[in-house]
Amino acid sequence: MPHQESSSLPFGQHVPLSSISGPTYVTAQLLVQQIAYKLSDKIFSYSPETFDLDVALKEWAAKQEKNIHGYATTVLPSQTRVGAGAIALGYIFSPDFDTTKRHIPQSLVAPSGSLQQLRGTLDQLSLLYGVSSPFVGHVAAVDYSDNNGLVANYDSALRLAEDLGLGLVSSTSTYEAQHMALFSTLLASLLPTLHIYDGVRTARETLRVVDALSESGVADLYTKLSSEVSKLNTRLDTAGKVVELLKAFNDELGTIYQPFEYHGHETPDVVLVAFGSVETQVAKQVLSKIAADGAKVGVINVRIYRPFIEEAFLKAIPASTRTIAVLGQVTDELAVEDEATQSALYSDVLTAVTFSGQFESEPEVLDIKYTPGQTFTPQGLVNTLHKIFGNEGEAKPLPSLIQAQQYTFWDLDNSAAVNSPSQIGGILSKESTSNVYVNTTFDNLTQGGVVRTDLRSAKVALEAPYDIVEADTIVVGDEKILQEVDVAKSLAPGSKVIVKISGFKDEDVEKKLPVSFRKSIQEKSVELYILDVAASPAFEKDPAAAKLLLELAFFKVALPETTSKDLAVLATEGQTPTLEQATESLETCFRKFEVPAAWAEVEADAVEASLPITIQNNSFVAHQKEEVEDVFELHDWQAVAKALTFKEAYGAESSLRPDLSVKTATITVKENRRLTPSDYDRNIFNIEFDLGNSGLTYKIGEALGIHAENDEDEVNQFIEFYGLNPEDLVQVPSREDNSVLEVRTVFQALVHNVDILGKPPKRFYEALAEFATDETEKSKLESLGSQSGAEEFKRRSEVDTVNYVDVLHEFKSAHPSFHDLLKIVSPSKRREYSIASAQAVTPNSVTLMIVAVDWVDPKGRKRYGHATRFLARLPVGAKVTASVKPSVMKLPTKDTAPLIMAGLGTGLAPFRAFVQYRAMQKAQGKEIGSILLYLGSRHQREEYLYGEEWEAYLAAGVVTLVGAAFSRDQPQKIYIQDRMRQTLKEIAKAYLDEEGSFYLCGPTWPVPDVTKVLEEAIAFRAKETGKKVDPHKEIEKLKEEGRYVLEVY
């Protein structure tokens, strides 16, 4: 099987443009690209590198495939950034534009996450559309969320279309992606149009479409219908023209597409309104199913959102409807909880219903808000509806909505067998009466990279944009996955599971398989099969052979009727092992394991903590684990000039800024004020930055990353000692993104990019030993880099606090060249500090509270913390490079939820932001929850940090209680946990009765003591109410609910 090119291609393989026709295996993304390529003059692509939204476009363009206009479409890949679409505007409105092409569409391919950067372009385009070419944007609804990974973001597109007057058309499935892409292109003759579809799942599912339009079919249909656009009744408004165009489209194709499509009971009481590919498919399937069973429910799926054709929408609502529940996407959980925030779809539905005048009894309209991170599944939708309409207990399990053979494959992403499911799917797809479905999910954060692939096979068309929950067979390619995921949860009763375990022994089975897994497969009567490749030594160390064995094991268990002829494609012709050799070896390394009845009798408390039933989809590609070694070279200015002048020869590029993974901004010091007395031994200071026009934004609780500079005097001393020319030029990793190289002088590199004054790790000693010419020094360095020198290394690092410069001074015979030195000295890292302000309160500034770190080493030298010294010295007006880092410190979604906060020293910083925000809410007349603030430091006079502010907030009724612990102001030391214990009753009320959240920020040492106080509060409340609870387990529960949050260091 060829190498997998992209998950956005069917079975991961490129498809010739000419082969898309009739019954064929496709992805929605492939069909969208086909329409864009065949109909467009130019395609402006803003696909992030790993998203592969344009992978087929670039392949076809490279082969000079022709569009319907008789020439090769130009594909222009670009990076997403502010002003990203300027190149498109420049082309469309250029004075040199070939006016004979004015009628030919220009297309955009982009993820919805880039729409904000493209807003300015789309706004200008909308304003000047009367003199523009038709413009259609094919938008994959996909964005990245820190908490949820890859998510289908529709909200930005819905609001953008409304704000800018754009058309917005949705594809609800792969089966109609080609049609809707074509219809949207036709609609672009009337107004600039966005065609949107799920970019996380629908765009990448491989499945069979029986009526895919061929190249000639696309050309004929577009040519015929584009001529109809000019004949539309000029007296009609845009909405009227859209209706007429859709009618002509249906007449030509024999389809029955409508702007709004109803599915469900003939006389429903409750009707949902849904938008989005997965949302509409799940709602259609679920509500059609339960309506057939008698439930009086239905759903209206929105196909054309803009223009919102009210007459068509009202026509789609059955007369019996009493309640309309709008499934409306909003930006985040705060928007879900905020009653003042409405989803875009709800606003349109409410307006249409309220002003219609057609209902005898107007239906109630509900806004069922959800975030892009919420996954829609059939059972999940049933559960949601069950709660929405006030039903007690749990919803009944929903029977499977599809009739298919279902298989799930789990593997590590560096496994040779990671692409086996696609290859197996390819074999199954050869059967002309079968419909095969393949979807792959990548989680780069679990076990260094885990991949899940769902494979379905059925005799009918498959529409199932959700995970398999009742698999007939599950294959686990590595036993370690069982420690991270509850794989067995998705097994159907009486199903089969294959686990690959190396060196398997019956007596070790309970060590290899988790308790919960063993219990589950016994209860479900699952057949367990073990593949032990180590039992066949000739195959064990050959990844290709191990892959073949796994594939044959699957076919033997799941599809034993598969013929040798069909399986022949699994083995590589002319190479070992042959199919016959592998089949023979399978007899020795693959067997059924009889599941003991005792596995079902595991005590409940012996079962491990519950595991997730699937992984987080946070990438479209496997995790890249191999690091390419960078070459850092010294140059003079002439060498750089040559590279910039003769770019092709030197492979150089000119760019304003590389496309960095960390978004940095330049901010200006507004205030740098010491909070502790000048004669006090600790310098704790408040530093405030003016954001100006930097565009930097931050959320409450987040951290600010400061890209500090090394001390220039110390850098100059090192340059002199090491014999360097400070003006020489060198390529070094950017401090914003170590994967990006930039050209600096040696002096600039040492100040900005290289952590030369930082602590060297053990690997530095080991690497430096390679350059030592003195045998004694070489031996000493090797020892420090090995386990034998661990104790001395620890002393050097923690007691002597030596830096890279100290080591180079000590071992003078080890003198790598500067570019070799750059390879073994770590790049400068940003230092992160909790933000002590709320941007909603101070929109143009950001504040930090920092303690300057300094100490005297054993040699009597004064040493300093790299970043805190840099920040403490900054004068007002100084420029600083900064970036924002997300944090676990987040306010509860409910404003009325109490806050219990414990901050030690500068750990108070995020709580200042919390209180600022709650104070603003109170000033706006909103009800806020109680705030219990506990703070700890050494002395009140010197270290009552922001004390005046806390007292003012207390007097204003914003803060309910301040428990200040100044440990050294009295003979007996008082710590923060002591102040908390004195107010146990208040904590119990705020934390337990009123469902508040607890936060601790600061050093790690008080965590056990503070947690013990919380357990005491739980026990106190349990005793009062007569309940029997385990305080420790309650704390674990609160952690899971996000109501026990630690940020410690």
N, C-alpha and C positions, 0 to 999 in steps of 0.2 A: 504494500500500500504506500503511495507517495507520502511525503512529509505533509503534515497538516499546515496549510497556509494561513487560515484564519477561521475563527469561530463564526464569522459573519458570512461564510460561504457554505453551501450545502456539503455535508460530510467533510468540511474543512478544505475543499478542493476548488480551484479555479474552474470556471465554466465558460466555454466559448460563447460569445454573444449569439452566434447563429444557432446554438443548441437549445436556447430557451424557447420552447414551443410545445404545445399540447401537454400530454401527461409527462411531467418532469419533476425532479426533486430540486427544490429551491429554498431560499430563505427570503423573508420579506425584504431584507436589505438588498439582496441581489436584484429582486424585481424592481425596487425603487431606483436602483442604479441603472437598470436597463432602460426604463422610461426616461430618466434624466439624460442619459447618454444619447439615445436615439432622437430626442426632440430638441436638444439644446444647441445653442451656438457655443457658449462657454459655460463651464461649471466651476463655481467658486467653492472650494471645499475647505471647511474648517474642522476637519476630523482630527482629534488628538491621536497621537501615533498608535496607541494600542487599541483604539476604538475601531479602526478599519472600516469606517463608513464609506470610504472611497476606494477600497482595495481592488474591486473589479473595474471601476472607472479608470484607474491608472493602468491596469493591465490592458484594457481595450484601447486606451489612447496610445499606449506604447506600441501596439500592433497596428495603429492607424486604421482601426475599424471605422467605417463611415456611418454618419447619422442619416436621417431621412432627407436631409437637405443636400446630400451628396459629398460631404467632406468629413474629415475626422474632427470630432468635438475636442475642444481644448479644455483640459482639466488643470485647474490652477490651485494646488494645495497651499494653504496659508496657515499661519499661526493665529490663535485666538488671543486678542488683547484689545484694549480700548482703541477704538477707531479701526477695528479689524476689517470692516467692509469697505474701506476707502478705495481699494483697488477696483471693486465692482462698480462703485459710483463713477470712478474716473473713467472706466471703460465705457459704461452705458451712456454717459453724458459728454463724452469726448467730442470736440469739434471734428475730429478725424474719423468718427464712427461711420462705418459703411452703412448708409441709410437703406440700402437694398436688403439689409438684414434686420431692419427695425422690427419686422413682424415675427422674427424667430425668438423663442423664449431664451432668457438667461436664467440659469438655475443655481441654487445654493444647496449645499449638503452640509449639515451641521448638527451637533447635539443641542438639546434645549438648554444645557448649561452654558452655552456660549451666546445665547440670545441677548443677554444684558450688554455684552460688549458690541453686539451688532445693532443695538437699538438705534443709535444715531444714524447709521446707514439706512435702516429700514424706515426711519422717520423721514429722512430726506427723499427717499425713493417714493414714499407715499405722497408727499407734497408735490412732487414733480412727475407723477405717474402719467399725466396727459401727454408727455413728450418722451416717454420711456418705452423700451422694449417690454414685452410681457415678462414678468419676473415671478418665479415660483421657488419657494424654499422647502426642501424636503428635510424635515426636522425629526431626528430620532429623539424621543423623550428619554433622555438619560443625563444624569448629573452625578456628582460624587458627594456623598455625605460622610462626615467624620464618624458618625455613630452607626450608620446603616450601610456604608459602602456604596455600591452603584444603585441608584434609585431612578424610577421613571418620573421625571419632573414635568408635569403638564401645566402647573399653575403659572409659570413664567410666560408660556406661550399664550394661554387664555387671556391673561391681563395685557400682554403686549398687543395682541390682535385687537382687543377692545380700545386700547389707548391710541393706536396708530391707524385704525381703520383698515386693518388687513383682513383678507379672507382667511378662514381657518377650517380645514377639512380633516377629518380623522379616519384612519383605517382601523377597523376593529379586529382584523386578523390578517394572516399571511395570504389567505385566499383572495382577499380583495385589495391587497396592497398595490398590485399592478394597476387595477382599475382606478383606484382613488388617486394614485400618483398621476395617471393620465388625465382624470377629470380635473384635478387641481391645476394642471398645466393649461387646460382649456379655460378654466376659471380665471387664470392669470391674464387673459385677454380683457377681462372686465375690471379687475382690481388686483393689486399685489397679494399673493396668496401663500399661506403656509400649509403644507401637508404634514400632519404629525402622526406618529405611530410609536408604539412602545419600543424603546431602543435597548432595553435590558434583556428582554426575553423574546418577544414576538419577532424582532428583527433578526434573531440568531437561531431560531428553531428551524431545523431541517425537516421538511415534510413535502408531501407529494401534492402538486396542484395539477388537476387533470385538464384544465382549459387555459393554460398560460398562453398569452398572445405572442405570436412569433414576431420577428422583425417586420415582415410584410404586413402582419395583422395590426401592429402598432401604427405603421405608416398609413395604412388605409383608413383606420378609424380616426386618427388625428386629422388627416387631410380632410375627410368628409365633415367631421364635426367642427373643425376650426372655421370652415366656410359658413357653417350655420350660426356661429357667434355673431358675425356681422349682420345677419338677417333678423336678429332678435328685435322684438318690438321696442322701438326707441322711447315709447311713452311709459314703458315699465320702469320702476325703480330697480336698483341693483338686486334686491331680494327677489323681485318678480323675474328678472332675467336669470337668476340662479336656478329658480324653479323650472323655467322653460328649458334651460341648458341641461339640467339633470334629466328632464323628461326625454329630450332628444338622445341623450346618452343611453338611457334605458331602452329606448326604442331600437337603437342600433345594436346594442349588445344582447337584448332579450333579458335584461336584469330588472329588478324591482327596487333599486336603491331609493331611499327617501331621506329627507333632511333629518327626520326623527322617526325611529322605527319601534313599534310596540310589540312586545312578546309577553305572553302570559294568559291569565284567566280572562274570559270574555267580559265578565262584570266584576272587576276587582274593587276591593275597598282601598287597598294600598298600592301605590305605584311608585317605583323608584325611578330616578333619572340618573343616567350614568354617562360618563365621557372617558375615553381612553381605551386602548386595545384590550388589556387584560381585564379591566373593570367591566367593560361591556360584555365580553365573552363569558366571564364568570357569572355575571348577573343574568344574562340571557339563559344560560344553561341551568342555573339553580332555580330561577323563578319559573321557567317553563316546566321543570320537573315537579316542583311542589304545587304549581297550579294544576298540573295534570292529576295530582293526588287530591285535589279539592280545595287547596288554599286559594283564597281570593286575592291574589297578588299578581303584579306584572312589572315590567320595566320598559322605560322609554330610553333607547340608546341614541345618543346624539352623534350624528354623522357630520352635519354642517353646523358649526357653532357660530361662525361669522360669515356673512351676516346672519343674525339670529332671526329666523323667519317665524314670527310669533303665530301667524295664522296656521302654519304647518304644525307647530308645536301643540297648539290648542286642539287641533284636529286629531292629534295622536293620543290625547288623553281620553280614556273611556268615560262615559257620562256617569258611571256609578262611583267614580273615584272620590273617596273621602279624605284621604291623606296622600300627599306627594312628598316623598323623602328624597332629597337631592344628595347624591354621593358627590360631595364637592371637595376637591383637593385644595389645601392651603399650604403655606410654606413650611411650617414647623409645628411642634407641640404647643408652643406658646399661642400660636394662632388658633389651634384647636380649642384650647382652654379659654381663650379670650372671647367673651360673648359679643363684644363689639365688632369682631372680625367676621366677615361673611365670605364664603367662597364665591368665586366669580360666577360659577354656574348657578348657584342659588339666587344671586341677585337678578339674573335674567329670568329665571323661572318664576320667582316671586312677582316681579314686575308684570310678566305676561299674564299670570293668573289673576292678580289683583285688579288689573285694568281691563280684563277681557269682557266682563259683563255677561258671560255666557252660562254661568253656573247658577242654578237655583239655590244651592247651598255651597258656598265657596269652599273648596278643599283646604285643609290645613297644610301649609308648606313647611317642611322641616329641613334644616341644614345639617346633614350628617357629614361632618368635616373629617378629613383624614390627611395624613402627611404623605409625601412621596416615598418615605421609608416603609409605609405599611404595605405588607404583601397580601394580595387578594387571592384567596383560595375558596373553593365551594363551601367547605365546612366553616371557614372563617366568616364568610358572608352570612351564613345561616345563624351563627352565634351572635353576630352583630345585630341582625334583625330581631333575634330573640330578646336581646337586652333592650333595644330601642323601644320596642312596643310593650315593655313592662311584663313580659312573661316570667314566671318564677322558675327556679331550678335551672338546669342545664338543657340546652337544645339537644334534640335527638340526633344521633349520628346520621349523616346523609349518605345514602348508598352511592356507589360509584356511578358517575355520570357517563362513563365511556366503557365500551366493551372492547378490550384489547389485552394482548399479552404485554406485561409491563416488567421491565428489568432496570435495576439501578446499579451502577458501577462506581465504586469508590477507590481512589488511588492517590498516592503522593504525586506531585506534578513533575518530579524528575524520574518517574518510573518509565521503563521502556514500553509498558503496556498502557500508558495514559491515553493513547489514541485508539486503543482496541475497540471501544464501543462504536466509534464511527466506522471502523472497518467492518465490524459485525453488522452494523446497520446497512452498510453498502451491500453485504452479502444478502441480507434479508430483502433489500429493495429490488433485487433481480427478479423476484417473484412478481409477475405482472398484476396479480390480484391482491397484492399486499400494499398497505399504506404504512410506511415507516416514519417514525418521529424521533428526532435526536435533539437533545438540549444539554449543553455543558455549562457548569458553574465553576468558577475559579475562586478559591479563598486563599490569598497569599499570606494571611496572617496566622493560620492554624497549621501547626506542625511544619512550618517553613514552606507550606504550599500544598493544599489538598484540592483535588478535583472530583466533582460529582457529575456523572453523566446519566441522564434518564433516557431510556430507549423504549419505545412503544411500537407494537406491530398489530395491525387490525385489518379487517376486510372492508372497512368503511373509512371515509375521510375522518381524520383526527383533528379536533380542535380542543386542545387541553393545555392552555398556557399556565400551568401550575405543576408543582412537584408531584411525583408519584408518591402516594401514601399507602398503597397496598400492592407491593411488588410481588410478582410471582417468583422471581429469583433476584437475589442481591449478591454481587461479587465485591469482596473487600480485598484490594490488592496489597494492603499492608496492615498488619495487626495493630499498629500504633494508632490507627484511625479510630479503633474501637474505644480508645481512652478519651477521645475528644468528641465523638458524635454517637448519639443513641441510634445506631443503624437499624437495630431490630424493630424500632417503633414503626418503621415503614414497611415491614413485612406483612403480607397477607397470611391469614391462618392456613396451615398446611402447605406453606411455600418452602423455598429452598434458599440456603445461604452458603456461599463458597468463601472461605477465608484462607488467604495465603499466609502460611506461617513457616518460617525457616527453622529447621532442626526440631520439629514437633515430636513430643513424647506424650503418650497418654497421661502419664503421671503429672505432667506440667500443665495440663489443660486449664486448670483453675487459676494458674498464674498468668496464662496467656489471654484468657477471655474474661472480661469484667463480669462481676456478679449480676448486674442488671441485664447484660446481654444474655447470659446463661439462663436466667430466670425467664426472660421474655420469650426466647425461642422454645423453651420447654412448654410454656403456657399456650403458645400458638401452634404447637405440634409441627414445628419447623424442622426440616431435614438439614443437618449440618454436614458440610463437606470440607475437608482439609486438603489444601495443596501445599506440599512440602517439597520445594524444588531441590533442597539439600539432599533429599533421598536419591537424587540422580546426579552424582558428582559431575558428570560430563556436561550437564545442563546448568548447574548452579551458577557458574561464573560467566555465563553467556547471556546477557540481557535479552537478546533476540530470541534465544531458545526459551528463556523463562516466560517471555511474552507469549510465544506460541503455545506453551503448555497451559497458560491461563485461559487463552481463547478456546483451546480444545476442551478444557475442563468445563467451561461455560456451555459449549454446545452439547457436551455429553450429558449434562444435568438438565439444562433448560430446553434444548431442542435436539433430542437424540435422533430424530428422524432425518437430520441434515445429512446429505450424501457426501462422500469423499470428494466428488467432483466439485461440489460447492465449496468445500473446505480447502481445496487446493490453493486458492488465492492467498491463504494465510501464510503459507511457506514461501520463501524466496527461492525461485528456480535456480538450480545449480549450486546452492549453498546448503551447508548443514546447519541445523538438523533438517532432514527431509520430513515431510508430513508423516511418513510411515515410522520413522525413528521416534518422532515426538509422540505419536499415538502409542507406540510400544512402551516408551518411558513413562507415560501417564499411568500405566498399570501399577508402577512401583511408587509413584510419588503423589497419587491422588486417591483418596478413599472417603467413604462415608463414615462419620463418627456417630455412634449410637448415643443419643442424648439421654442421660440418666434421669429418672423420674425425680430424684432428689434435688435436681436443680430448681424445681418449682417450689421447694420448701425452704428457700433461703429466708432467714429472719428479715423482717422489714428494716430493722436498724442496721443490717449488714449491707444494705444496698447503698452504692455510692451516691454522692450528690447528683441530682438530675442533670443530664447532659442535653445540649440542644439536639433536635432531631434532624437538623441539616446545618449547612455551613452558610456563612455570609458571602454573598456575591460581591466581591470588592475588586475584581479585575476581569479583563477579557482575555488575558494571557497568563501563562505560567510565570511564577516568580523567577526573575533572572538572578541566578545565584553565582554565576561565574563573573568575576570582576576582571575587566580588561586593564592591564597595567598601563598607566599613562607615561608618556615620555616628556619630561620637562627639560627644555634645552635653553641654554644661555645664548643670547643673540646680541649683536650690536644693532644700532638703529638702521644701518644699511640693509641688514638681513630682513628686518621687519618691513622696510620700505619696498624691497623686492617682492615680498609675499603679497603686499597690498596692491602693488602695481600689476604683477603677473599672477592673478588669482587662480587661473586654471592650472598653471604649472605648479603652484605651491599649495593648491587646495585650500586657499584662504577665503573667508567670507567676511563681508562688512555687515555689521548689524548694530542698531542702536543699543540693543540689550539682548542677550540670549534669552530663550524661553525658560526661565528659571522655575524650579519646582516650588521654591519658597517665595511668596510674594513679599517683596521688601518695599519699604518706603523711606524717604528721607524726611526726618522731623527735626524740629528746632527747640533747643532748650529755652523754656519760658521762665522757669524759676528753679533754683537749686538752693534749698534752704535746710540748714541743719536743724534737727528736732531736739537733739540732746545738747546740754551745755558744752561750751567749747573746752572747758577744763575736765570734762568727763572722759573716761578711758574708751568709750565706745562712740563712734561717729555714726549715728543713724540719721539719714537725711531724706527729705522729701524732694523729688525731682519731677517737675511738670514739663511736658513737651507740648509745643504748639503744633497741631497737625497741618495747619495751612491748607494747601491744595494737594496734599500728598495722596489723598484717597484712602488713607488707612482707616479701617473700621474695626471695632472690637466689641465683643459681647461681655456681659457681666461675668466675672469669674475667670476670664481668659488671662493668658500670660503674654508679656511683651518680651520678644527676643531681641537682645541688644548685641549688635555686631561690634564688639569692642576692639580697640586698637592697642597694640603693644607699646610700651614706653619707648619713646624715640631715643632717649639717651642710652638705654640699655641695648637697643638695636644697633646704634652706632658703635658702641663698645664691642659688640659681637662681630660686626662687619670688619672692624680693625683687627681684632684677634684672629679671625678666620681668613684674613687676606682677600676679601672680596672687593670688587668695584661696585659701589652702590648704584651707579648709573647703568650697569649692564641690564639688558632686558631678558626676561625669563617668562615662560609659560607656567602658570600655577592654577590650581583649582580655585574657582570662584568661591568666596566665602558664603555666598547665598546658596550655592549648589555645587557640591564637590565634583559632580559629573561634568561640569562645564569648565572649560579652560579659558583663562584670560591672560593678556600680556601685561606685565608689570615690570618696573625696575626692581632690582634686588632689594633696595631700601623699602619700596612700597610693599613688596611681597612679604618682607619680614615684619612690617608694621601691621599690615591688613590681613594677610592670608595664611600665615604659617604660625603655628602655636609654639614658637621657639622658646618662649618663657614659661611654657606649661610643664606639667608632670609627664615624664616619659613612661609609657607602659613597658611591661616585660619584653614585648617583642622588639622594642627599640634596641635594647641591649644585645639581643640575639642578632638583629640585623647589623648593628654597628660592629660586632665582632668580625664580620666578613672583611671589614676594611682595616682592621688593626694589623700593623706590621710588627709590633713588639709582641713576642709570644706570651709574656706574662700578662700584658693587658688583654690580649686576645682570650687567654684562658679565663681571666676574671670576668670579662664580658659574657663569655659563653655560660659561665656558672650563674651569673645574675639573670640570664635569660632562660635558665632551666629550673627544674624543680629543686635541685640541690641548693640553689641560691635563694630560695623563696623567703627564708627568714630575713636575710640581709636586704633583699629587695623591698620587703615590707618596711624595714627600718628606714631605708633611704627615702621611701615614698612618704611615709606617715610621720617620721620623726625628723629626719634631716631635710625633708621637703625639697629635694634636689630637682632642678629643671633640666631641660635639654642642654642648655649652655653649660651648666655645671658639669654634666657628664662629658661633654666634648673638651672642656678644660682639663678634666681629670685624666682622660684617656687620649692624650695628644697624638699618639701614633695612629689612631683611628680618625682619618681625615678624609671622609668622602667628598667628592666634588659636590658643588652646590645642587646640581640637578639630581644627584644620587641622594643627597641629604633630604631633598624635598619628598623623595619616595618613602623615607622612613620616619620623618617627623610628621605628626598629625596636622591636618589643616586646622585653622582657627575655627572654633565652634561658637555659635551664638550662646549667650548666657540668658536664661529666662527668669523673669521676675513677675510675680502676681501683680496684676493691675489693681491700683487702689482708687479707681474712679469709675463712674458709670457714664458711658457716652451719651445716654439719653439726657443726663443732667449737664454734662460738660461736653457738648458735641464737637468742639474744636480743640480738645486737649486730652492728654492721657497722663496719668500720674503713677509714679512708683514710690514705694518706701523701701529703702535699702540700708543695710548695715555695711559699712566699710570694713573689709576683712584685712587684718594685718597681724603679724606675729614676729617673734624673734627666733631664728633657728639656732641649733646647738653651737654654731660658729659665731653667734652674736650678731648676725646680719639681720637687719629689718627686712621682712618679706611682706608682699602685698598680694591680695586677691586681684587677679588680672582685670576683671571687668569692673569690680566695685571701685578700684583706684581710678580707672578711666572715667567712670561716671562721676565720682566725687569731685574730680578736678574740672569738670566741664563748666565753662562760663555761660552766662545767658547769651543766646544767639548762636551757640555752637550747633553744628549739624551732626545728626546721628543717623546711622542706618538701622532700621528696626523692622521686625516682622511679628506677626501675631500667631500664638500657638493655642489651640483649643485646650480646655481643661475639664476635669471632672467637677469643678466647682460651678454648679448651675443653680439658679433660683428654682424653687418648686413652681410647677405650672399654675397652681392656684395662688392668687395674691393673698388669700386669707390663711394660707398655711403658715404656721409659726416657724421661726428660724431660731435654732439653738446653735450658737457659734462659739467655738473655743479657739482663740488665737494666741500664740506665744511670740512675743517680740514682733518681728516684721511679718509674722504669720497673720497679723491683723489686716494686711493690705486688702485681700479680696472682700473682707467683711465691711470695710469702709465703702466699697462699691455697692455691696448688697444694701447697706443702710441708706446710702445716698438715693438709690433707686426707690426703695420703699418710702422714703421721705417725700420724694417727688409724687409718688402715687397718692399718698395721704393728702398732700397739698392740692391735688386734683380732685379731691373729694371721694376717692376710692377707699373701700374698706381694706385694711391690711391686717395681717396676722401679727401676733405678739412676737417680739424680738428679745431673746435672752442672749446677752453678750458676755462672755467670760474671757478675760485677758490676763496674761501673765508676763511679768518682767521682774527685774531685780529691785529697782527703787522707784517710788512714785515720783519724787522730785525730778529725777533725771530721765525716767523712761515711761512716763504716762503718755504713751504715743497717741496723738490726736485726742488727748484727754478732754480738751475744751469742746471738741466736736461731740464726743460721746455724752458729755454732761448736757449740752444743748439739745441733743436728740432726746435725751431722757426727759428733760423739762418739757419738750414739745409733745411728748406722748408717742414719739416714733419708736424709741427703744423702751422696752418694758422693764428691763433689769440689766444692770451692769455689775458683774461679779469680778472685781479687780483683785488679783493676787500679786502682791509685791513681796517676793520671797525673802528679801534681806532687810526689810524695814522694821523687824522685830526679832527678838531672840530666837523664837521658834519659827522655823521656815514655814511659809504658807504657799501652797502651790495651787494651780488652777483647779485640780480635782477636789481640793478642799473647799473652794468656793462653790463648786458645783454640788458637793455633798450637802452643803448648808441650805441649798435651795432645791432639795429633792422633790418636794411637792410641786413646785412650779415647773420643774422639768417634766415630771410625770404628766401634768396637765397639758403642757404645750406639745410634748413629744408624742404622747400616747392618746390622750382624749381628743386633742385637736389635730392629730395626724401631721405633726410638724416634721421638719428635717433637721438632722444634726450634722454639723461640719466641724472638722478640726484641721487647722493649718499651722504648720510649724515643724519643729524637730520630732523625731520618732519616739523619743524616750517616754513621753507621757501617755502614749496610746493605751497600754494595758491598764493604767490607773484610771484614765478617763472612761474607758470602756466598762470598767468595773462599776463606776458610778452609774452609768446608764443601765447596767444590769440591775443595780440596786433600785433604781427608779421603776424598772419593770416589775421587780419583785414586790416593791411597795404598793404599786397599783393593783397587782394581782391579789395581794393579801387583803386590800380594802374591798375588792369586788368578789372575793371568795373563789377566784379562778385558780386553777393549777397550771402554771406555765413554766417552761424552761427558759430562763432569761438568755442563756447563751444562744439557743436556737432562735429566740425572738430577734436577737441582734443580727443573726445571719439572714433572717427573713427581711429585716429592715434594710440590710445591705442590698439584697436582691431588688427591693422596691426603690432603691436610689435615695433612701432616707437616712443613710449612715455613710457620710462621705469624708474620706481622708485625703489630704494633700500634704504629705510629710516628706522630709528630706534629711 
